[in-house]
Amino acid sequence: MKEDFLHYLWKFSIFNTLDLKTTSGETITIVNVGQYLEQAGPDFFNAQIRIDNQKWAGNVEIHLKSSDWYAHHHENDPAYENVILHVVWENDVAIYRSDNSIIPTLELKQYVAPETVIKYNALRSVKSWLYCENQLAGLDQFLLRHWQERLFIERLEQKTKPILNWLTQTNSDWETVFFWLLAQNFGLNTNGEQFLTIVSSIPFSIIRKESSNLANIEALLFGNAVLLDSDKEDHYFNDLKYRYHYLLQKYQLVKPIVPPVQFYKHRPDNFPTIRLSQLAVLLQFHSNLFSKVIAANTVEKIYQLLDVEASSYWLDHYQFDKVSPKKKKQLSKSFIDLLIINAIVPIQFIYSQSQGKENSEELIQLVQDISPEKNGVVDKFNFFGIAAANAFESQSLLQLKKEYCNKSKCLSCAIGIDLIKNK
C-alpha cells in the first residue's frame, strides 16, 4: 500500500464516517477534509474537524504509520505545528507537538471496507503495460469522454509553456513567436531544436523585408543551417551561398552556432533541406501568416493555407548537387496534421487566452476532424479496448500514458478512481 491511496481515501471520504473515533476514544466529525496541496508541508490544508465538542480548523497530515511522523522529522518542522488530525493506516506510536500536547490520530484501516482495499490492490497488480489494462474495455464512455477532454487541455497547456516563455522573451511579438514555433515543428523531433536556433537568430522583420525574394529567404535558412559552408559545382548552391554572405553583411547578422541537421534515418521527404525550403516558400507566400492562422477555424482552411511545396530546385533534388528523379515536394496532409496539433492549435489556444476568450471547445472540434496519430501508445490502447477515432482522442491517450500511467498516478486519474469506486 502507498500513501497516495490514503490521500485518495481521505480526499473523497471513501470510508465509514459515521462513528469515527481517535485512537484515544474521542468522537471525530469531519466538517471539511481540507484542500489537497500536493506540495511541501501537511497534506491537506484548512480542514475543519470536530473532536468531541471542540471544532478545530487547521491541517491534516497523512501517513501509513504514525511513526512516519518522526521518520520524516516533522517534529522539527514548524509547518506541522498546525496539524489538527493525524490520519494513519496503522497507529504504532503516539505523536506529540513541540509543547508536548498529543496530536489526535485517526487509524483509518478499521473504517475502510475490505473490498475497497481489494480493488486498490487489483488496480496495482502486476501489469504487462498498464495497471488497469484488463479493465479498460468496460469503461463508462461518458466518464472516458469527460476525462479525455481534461487530458487534452492538460496536454495543450503543456505545449503552450515554451510559447509563453518566447512571448516574454520577445515582448509579446506574436509573429516572431509563431515563426519560431512553426520552424521547430518543421524540424520534427530530430531537427526541431536546430531549426529553432536557425530561425531565432534571424529577426522576423528581416524575413518580412525579404519575403518577396524566395531565394534570399532560403539563403538565410540554409546558411544558418550550415548547409552552405562547403564548395560545390552547383549553380543554385553557389547563388544561395553568395546571397547568404551578402545578407549577413547587409543586416549585420551573426551566424549562429548550430549542431548539424540530421539526414540519417529520415525519409527523403523529411530531409532538412526539403523542410527548410517548404518553410521558406510558406513565409514567402504568406506575408501575414500568423493572422491567417489565427483566423483559420476549420481543418479545410488550414489545409488550404499550408498547401505549399518546396522551391523548383528541389523538384529533382533532395540534397545539394545530387540530382534525383523529379517529384513535387509538397506538404503532405499527415505533416500538416502534425503542424495543426503541435503548432497551430497551441498558438490559437494561447492567443485566445491573451484576448480574454475561451476557445477550448472549438479547438477540440478542430482536432476531432484530424486522423489519429499512429504510434505504439495509441496502438496499445486500441489493443486493450480504447480506440482513438481522431487526433483529439489520440492526444488525450498520449497525455494519459505519459503523465499518469508512466508515473503510476492511478489515484489522480479519473479512470483509476472510477475502477476503485465502482468496479
C-alpha positions in Angstrom: 0.0 0.0 0.0 1.2 3.5 -0.8 0.4 6.8 0.9 -1.3 8.2 -2.1 -4.1 5.6 -1.5 -4.7 7.1 1.9 -4.8 10.6 0.3 -7.4 9.3 -2.1 -9.5 7.8 0.7 -9.4 11.0 2.8 -10.0 13.3 -0.1 -13.1 11.5 -1.3 -14.2 10.2 2.1 -14.1 6.6 0.9 -14.6 5.2 4.4 -17.2 4.9 7.1 -17.5 8.4 8.5 -20.5 7.8 10.9 -18.7 6.6 14.0 -15.2 7.9 13.8 -13.0 8.0 16.9 -9.4 9.0 17.6 -7.1 6.4 19.0 -7.8 7.9 22.4 -11.6 7.3 22.0 -12.7 10.9 21.2 -15.5 11.3 18.6 -14.5 12.7 15.3 -16.8 14.6 12.9 -15.4 15.7 9.6 -16.8 19.1 8.6 -14.4 19.7 5.7 -11.5 17.4 4.6 -9.5 20.4 3.5 -7.6 21.2 0.3 -5.2 18.6 -1.1 -2.0 20.6 -1.6 0.4 18.1 -3.3 3.4 20.2 -2.2 5.8 20.6 0.7 4.1 20.8 4.1 1.0 19.0 5.5 -1.1 17.0 3.0 -4.5 18.8 3.5 -4.8 22.5 4.2 -7.5 24.3 6.1 -9.5 21.3 7.2 -12.4 21.6 9.7 -12.7 18.8 12.2 -14.9 18.4 15.3 -13.3 16.4 18.1 -15.8 15.6 20.8 -17.4 19.1 21.3 -14.5 21.2 20.1 -14.3 22.4 16.5 -10.8 22.7 15.0 -9.6 24.4 11.8 -6.1 23.6 10.5 -4.1 21.0 8.6 -4.3 17.2 8.3 -1.2 15.1 7.8 -1.5 11.5 6.4 1.0 8.6 6.9 1.0 4.8 6.5 2.2 4.5 10.1 2.1 7.2 12.8 5.8 6.7 13.4 6.4 8.1 9.9 5.9 11.5 11.6 9.3 11.1 13.3 10.8 9.2 10.3 10.1 12.3 8.2 11.3 14.7 11.0 8.0 16.6 11.2 8.7 17.2 14.9 11.4 19.7 13.9 9.3 21.5 11.2 7.2 24.5 12.3 4.9 23.9 9.3 3.4 20.9 11.1 2.6 22.7 14.3 -0.9 23.5 13.0 -1.8 19.8 12.3 -5.2 19.1 14.0 -5.5 15.5 12.9 -3.0 12.8 12.0 -4.6 10.2 9.7 -2.8 6.9 9.5 -3.4 3.4 8.3 -1.7 1.9 11.4 -1.2 3.6 14.7 2.1 2.3 16.1 3.2 5.3 18.3 1.7 8.4 19.9 2.7 11.7 18.3 3.3 14.9 20.2 3.6 18.6 19.3 6.6 20.7 20.5 4.5 21.8 23.6 4.1 18.0 24.4 0.4 18.1 23.6 -0.7 14.9 21.8 -1.9 15.2 18.2 -5.3 13.4 17.7 -4.9 10.4 15.5 -7.4 8.6 13.3 -6.4 5.0 12.5 -8.2 4.6 9.1 -7.9 0.9 8.4 -10.8 -0.1 10.7 -13.2 2.2 8.8 -12.3 1.2 5.2 -14.4 -1.5 3.5 -12.2 -4.6 2.7 -13.5 -4.6 -0.9 -12.0 -1.1 -1.4 -8.6 -2.3 -0.5 -9.1 -5.4 -2.7 -9.9 -3.2 -5.7 -7.0 -0.9 -5.0 -4.6 -3.9 -4.8 -6.1 -5.3 -8.0 -5.6 -2.0 -9.8 -1.9 -2.0 -8.7 -1.3 -5.7 -9.5 1.3 -7.0 -12.0 0.9 -5.4 -15.4 2.2 -6.0 -18.9 1.7 -2.4 -19.9 -0.8 -0.6 -17.7 -2.1 -1.5 -14.2 -5.7 -1.2 -15.4 -5.1 -2.6 -18.9 -7.6 -5.6 -18.5 -10.3 -3.3 -17.2 -10.3 -0.6 -19.9 -12.7 -2.3 -22.3 -15.6 -1.9 -20.0 -15.2 1.8 -19.1 -18.1 4.1 -18.9 -18.0 6.1 -22.1 -19.3 9.3 -20.5 -16.6 9.2 -17.9 -14.0 8.5 -20.6 -15.1 11.3 -22.8 -15.0 13.8 -19.9 -11.6 12.6 -18.8 -10.2 12.9 -22.4 -11.3 16.5 -22.5 -9.4 17.3 -19.4 -6.3 15.3 -20.6 -6.4 17.1 -24.0 -6.5 20.6 -22.3 -3.7 19.5 -19.9 -1.5 18.5 -22.9 -2.4 21.7 -24.7 -1.4 23.7 -21.6 2.0 21.9 -21.5 2.6 22.8 -25.2 2.0 26.4 -24.5 4.6 26.8 -21.8 7.5 27.4 -24.3 5.2 29.8 -26.2 4.7 31.9 -23.0 8.5 32.0 -22.4 9.1 33.2 -26.0 6.4 35.8 -25.7 8.2 37.2 -22.6 11.5 37.0 -24.4 10.2 38.9 -27.5 7.9 41.4 -25.6 4.8 39.7 -27.0 5.8 39.6 -30.6 3.3 37.0 -31.8 4.6 36.9 -35.4 8.1 36.1 -34.3 6.9 33.5 -31.7 4.8 31.7 -34.3 7.7 31.8 -36.8 9.8 30.0 -34.1 7.1 27.5 -33.2 6.4 26.7 -36.9 10.1 26.2 -37.6 10.6 24.0 -34.6 7.8 21.7 -35.8 9.0 21.7 -39.4 12.2 20.2 -37.9 10.2 17.4 -36.2 11.8 15.7 -33.2 15.2 15.1 -34.8 15.9 18.7 -36.1 13.4 20.7 -34.2 15.9 22.4 -31.8 18.3 23.0 -34.7 15.5 24.7 -36.8 14.6 26.8 -33.8 18.2 28.0 -33.4 18.3 28.7 -37.2 15.3 30.9 -37.2 15.6 32.6 -33.8 18.9 34.2 -35.0 17.0 36.0 -37.8 14.8 38.9 -36.8 11.4 38.4 -38.3 11.4 41.9 -39.5 14.2 40.8 -41.9 12.1 37.8 -43.1 9.3 40.2 -43.7 11.5 42.6 -45.7 12.9 39.7 -47.8 9.6 37.9 -48.2 9.2 38.8 -51.9 12.5 37.1 -52.7 12.3 33.4 -52.1 16.0 32.8 -52.8 17.0 35.2 -50.1 14.8 33.5 -47.5 16.2 30.1 -48.5 19.8 31.6 -48.3 19.2 32.8 -44.8 17.7 29.5 -43.6 20.2 27.2 -45.4 23.2 29.4 -44.4 22.2 29.4 -40.7 21.8 25.6 -41.0 25.4 25.3 -42.0 24.4 23.7 -45.3 26.2 26.3 -47.5 29.7 26.0 -45.9 31.2 23.6 -48.4 32.3 24.0 -52.1 30.1 22.5 -54.7 29.8 22.8 -58.5 26.2 23.6 -58.3 24.8 26.9 -59.6 21.9 27.2 -57.2 24.1 26.3 -54.2 26.6 28.9 -55.1 24.0 31.5 -55.7 22.5 30.9 -52.2 25.9 31.0 -50.7 26.7 34.4 -52.3 23.3 35.7 -51.2 23.8 34.4 -47.6 27.1 36.2 -47.1 25.6 39.4 -48.7 22.6 39.3 -46.3 24.8 38.7 -43.3 26.7 41.9 -44.1 23.6 43.9 -45.1 21.8 43.2 -41.8 24.9 42.8 -39.6 23.7 39.3 -38.6 25.8 36.9 -36.5 25.9 33.4 -37.8 24.6 31.1 -35.1 26.4 28.0 -33.8 24.0 25.2 -34.8 24.5 21.4 -34.3 24.5 19.6 -37.7 21.0 19.0 -39.0 20.3 15.3 -39.3 19.5 13.4 -42.5 20.1 10.0 -41.1 17.0 7.8 -40.6 14.7 10.3 -42.3 12.6 9.5 -45.3 13.8 11.8 -48.1 10.7 13.9 -48.0 11.6 14.8 -44.4 15.2 15.8 -45.2 16.0 19.1 -43.6 16.7 20.6 -47.0 13.2 19.9 -48.1 11.6 21.1 -44.9 13.6 24.3 -44.9 12.6 25.1 -48.5 9.0 24.4 -47.7 9.2 26.7 -44.7 10.8 29.4 -46.9 8.0 29.1 -49.5 5.3 29.3 -46.8 6.9 32.5 -45.5 7.2 34.0 -49.0 3.7 33.0 -49.9 2.0 34.4 -46.8 3.4 37.7 -45.5 0.8 37.8 -42.7 0.8 34.1 -41.9 0.1 34.5 -38.1 -3.1 36.5 -38.7 -4.3 34.0 -41.2 -3.6 31.1 -38.9 -5.5 32.7 -36.0 -8.5 33.3 -38.3 -8.5 29.7 -39.7 -11.2 27.9 -37.8 -11.6 24.7 -39.8 -9.2 22.0 -40.9 -10.0 22.6 -44.5 -9.0 26.3 -44.3 -5.7 25.3 -42.7 -5.0 22.7 -45.4 -5.5 25.4 -48.0 -3.3 27.8 -46.1 -0.4 25.4 -45.9 -0.8 24.0 -49.4 2.8 24.7 -50.5 5.7 22.8 -52.0 9.5 23.2 -51.9 11.0 25.6 -54.5 11.7 24.5 -58.1 15.3 23.5 -57.5 14.1 20.7 -55.2 11.9 19.1 -57.9 14.9 16.9 -58.8 17.0 17.2 -55.6 16.9 16.1 -52.0 20.4 17.4 -51.3 22.5 20.0 -53.0 24.5 18.8 -56.0 22.7 15.4 -56.1 20.1 15.0 -58.8 17.2 12.7 -58.2 14.1 11.7 -60.1 11.6 14.6 -60.4 8.9 14.8 -57.7 6.9 17.6 -56.2 7.9 18.1 -52.6 4.5 19.2 -51.3 3.5 19.4 -47.6 1.5 16.2 -47.1 -1.8 16.1 -45.3 -0.3 14.0 -42.5 2.5 16.5 -42.0 0.0 19.4 -41.9 -1.9 17.4 -39.3 1.2 17.4 -37.1 1.6 21.1 -37.6 -2.0 21.7 -36.6 -1.7 19.6 -33.5 1.7 20.8 -32.3 1.8 24.4 -33.6 -1.4 25.9 -34.8 -3.8 24.7 -32.1 -1.4 25.7 -29.3 -0.9 29.2 -30.7 -4.7 29.6 -31.2 -5.3 28.5 -27.7 -2.8 30.8 -26.0 -3.7 33.8 -28.3 -7.3 33.4 -27.4 -6.5 33.4 -23.7 -4.4 36.6 -24.2 -7.6 38.2 -25.6 -9.7 37.0 -22.6 -11.6 34.5 -24.7 -12.2 30.8 -24.2 -11.9 28.6 -27.4 -11.1 25.1 -26.0 -14.4 23.6 -27.3 -13.7 25.0 -30.8 -10.2 23.5 -30.7 -11.5 20.1 -29.6 -13.9 20.2 -32.5 -11.0 21.2 -34.8 -8.7 18.2 -33.9 -11.7 15.9 -34.0 -11.6 16.4 -37.8 -8.0 15.1 -37.9 -7.0 11.5 -38.2 -5.4 10.0 -35.0 -1.7 9.7 -34.8 -0.2 6.3 -35.5 2.3 5.2 -32.8 2.9 2.4 -30.3 1.0 4.1 -27.5 -2.2 4.6 -29.5 -2.0 1.1 -30.9 -1.6 -0.4 -27.4 -4.6 1.4 -26.0 -6.6 0.1 -29.0 -5.5 -3.4 -28.2 -6.8 -3.1 -24.6 -10.1 -1.6 -25.7 -9.8 2.2 -26.1 -9.6 3.0 -29.8 -8.8 6.6 -30.9 -11.1 7.7 -33.7 -9.4 11.1 -34.2 -6.5 13.3 -33.1 -8.4 14.6 -30.1 -8.7 11.1 -28.7 -5.1 10.1 -29.6 -3.7 13.2 -28.0 -5.6 12.6 -24.8 -4.3 9.0 -24.7 -0.7 10.1 -25.1 -1.2 12.5 -22.2 -2.8 9.8 -20.1 0.1 7.4 -20.7 2.9 9.9 -20.2 1.6 11.9 -17.2 -0.5 9.3 -15.3 0.2 5.7 -16.4 4.0 6.1 -16.6 4.1 7.9 -13.3 1.7 5.4 -11.6 -0.7 8.2 -10.7 -3.7 5.9 -10.7 -5.4 7.8 -7.9 -5.1 11.1 -9.7 -6.7 9.6 -12.8 -10.4 9.6 -13.4 -10.2 6.0 -14.7 -8.3 4.7 -11.7 -10.7 6.4 -9.3 -13.7 5.0 -11.1 -12.3 1.5 -11.1 -11.8 1.6 -7.3 -15.1 3.1 -6.6 -17.4 1.2 -8.9 -15.8 -2.0 -10.4 
